[in-house]
Amino acid sequence: MDDALHDLLKSVDTPTVCNAIEVAQGKRGFNAFTRGTMLASDANGVMVGHARTARIRAVAPPTDAPEVIKARRMAYYKYMSEGDHPCICVVQDLDVPNAVGAYWGEVNTNIHKAFGLSGTLTDGVMRDLGDLAEDYPVVAGSVGPSHGFVHVIDYDQPVRIHGLDIHPGDLVHADRHGAVVIPNEVKASLADAIATLMQSEVIVFDAVKDKRISFEEFETVWAAFEAART
């Protein structure tokens, strides 16, 4: 992903990306997006990057030896510190729907931001709202007060976040609406698709915002709108 595409994707929301992918593909039916409502630490936060993945648990204490747990935790941090940027941290909580361990708080958001990551997408828990790292958005499944027995299970493996399968290296766009995986085959045409989408929507907005129109006028506008998107 070049800098121009990255900056463009940072400037739009995730619903726009979903629509633009369909424009680029020339059809409806794209479904690589999250299901259900997610929570955002920053209503205006947008994250774009290649996925660095991991899985955690927190309801019960780990059964491995303490030295194994520590070694895995540090290997996880090393993994998160590496990779071609921009990257985002994508962590599946295996305790969902009974997740209790807030892995994402003031400490971990600052650590991961220092590693150069652009944000975190998780179906797990976040906390320390108001004290999270600045300009490090978190899109999470829930909010809670405790870290429980949180520990890393593995990393650099496929994960599933709210029904969305994400593989290490996938290009992910996420904000307060949820997340989407951008298919490789549309990356080269995505900027043009976003431009086409924006231009087509202007046709509708210019006709209806703060105005009163008849159905006959709407029919003409809608036909022009559909023609502009194909």
Steps between C-alpha positions, in 0.01 A plus 500: 500500500652830394483821704234656280259209546572487873424872540183466294376206707574689822278783376186289449285285727458123486152508339652702215769235456235223491305689232814577299601134497165415341551777244845360421361147469204618294247309708341464841566211733836590656487360854843524664384728780415472870153417625329660797573814697854583608623773734754766406735678737503799264190591302719660233778240505579316178761224473647361180774242477613144452385264774735377773289233668478326838259312727453540875302358796426652841209325677719225650868509596746345253601140555847525342806559716567866590821506296310375194236769542765769538696381197185494287402848617839643406497316165159657439635849572799438272264389223284809544807726483597361159341495153463742213302805607229610508379215722211457740471260791213251462431290810231236542382429854421128520275558802238682290204519566612488864809719466603677820869586459572856385827453315462845347556782744743782567808275518455282192375776272809706579728199446347410166496861385872519583551194279358703211163326478207709380230363732335187636203298380370243749182317596627513858493761774646849537525724807668820626274707277633854495854381573573293189794597281423813299433443128492124554143387431360180647191331355390235750220262585433636849615721788593365844703587810739204549776320311397168657754224430580639157773312316611445140408165346672542163578756230554532125203270437159556335243656734127571491365833625120537513453259212787641290788265418833684497836353401841643585587763242141571390432867429241612757299820530314561827315774683197539730284309249714185513763362263550377146773299325591660166543234229836495324338513157340843559794684652621640167154631408376603845595868472306533174208312654489738796506799263217350294300431815543854632408659168189286465379584850530872426229454236255390771613743768479802268144403413357416843692665785292782651260479206153371418473300178229301328516129435536568127804720569640231728466237227719710271757559774512131598549389141795738469637376831488134394654576164787688663596202721533244223 
